[in-house]
Amino acid sequence: MLEDIIAYQGHEGAYSHLACRHVHPEMTARACSSFVAAMMEVEQGKAKLAMIPLENSTAGRVEEIYRQMPKTKLHIVGEHFEPVNHCLVGVPGTRLEQLRTVGSHPQALAQCHDRIRTLNLEPVAKLDTAGAALEVSERGDPSHCAIASSLAAELYGLEILQQNVQDVVGNTTRFLILSATSHMPAYQPGKDYITSMMFKVRNIPAALYKALGGFATNNVNLVKLESYMAGGTLRESTFHLDVAAHPDQRSMQLALQELDFFGVDIRNLGTYEAHPFRHDHEMIE
């Protein structure tokens, strides 16, 4: 049933799969070959939700998602912060001195760059972490290992050679939960919300400064601003904005009036409750 399915990119055992289990254990997690495929599952009514990684605290943003969001009509209905414990996994019985190459998703390789260099391994980019673990299992080559989750090691019968191989303690990935329909929560004083938007600015001097000025003058906290090129030209930038506010708050309404005057193609991607991770790590005030 549609109500039971949440789509994600990667093989079983990917970190997106773990995120699905942690947020919606009651739903069936469906593996997809790409981020686009997972999002299309929702757009086409084959899944209720999609769990999509947006950024990592060590390796930065997932560029592909920013390029894809303007092309989709999906809504952000929630966020999830997933702690990442990267494991070095190999064929059972493998010794570290036997290893020569390590496969994983480029983001995971970047997050473990120093450890890979210390072990003198050659990194090999793969489509996802769990797929890299599956390849190790299928090849059975003790000189080749993967960086993946403990779940992937369990699913594919691999041995965890080292745990916590990420370079930075507290490595965390932020996921967006996407739906074909909007589920804006009713505003409740005392609760914290995040509103995500995309927009472009008018071609006038200081347009971005003026577009964002309303947030400053109305004391609305901007927690994220990203720019990226869209449309195949270098003349026009699209901006992704996260603010710690709900559209029903008067301060937010006044800020949006100024954004509406100086911005173009403004789209509210979704308003949702701020994840508790933000409070624990003082990401919002």
Secondary structure, DSSP 8 states (H G I E B T S, - for coil): -GGGEEEEESSTTSHHHHHHHHH-TTSEEEEESSHHHHHHHHHTTS-SEEEEEEEETTTEE-HHHHHHGGG---EEEEEEEEE---EEEESTT--GGG--EEEE-HHHHHHTHHHHHHTT-EEEE-S-HHHHHHHHHHH--TTEEEEE-HHHHHHTT-EEEES---SSTT-EEEEEEEESS-------TT--EEEEEEEEE-SSTTHHHHHHHHHHHTT--EEEEEEEE-TT-SS-EEEEEEES--TTSHHHHHHHHHHHHHEEEEEEEEEEE--HHHHHTT---
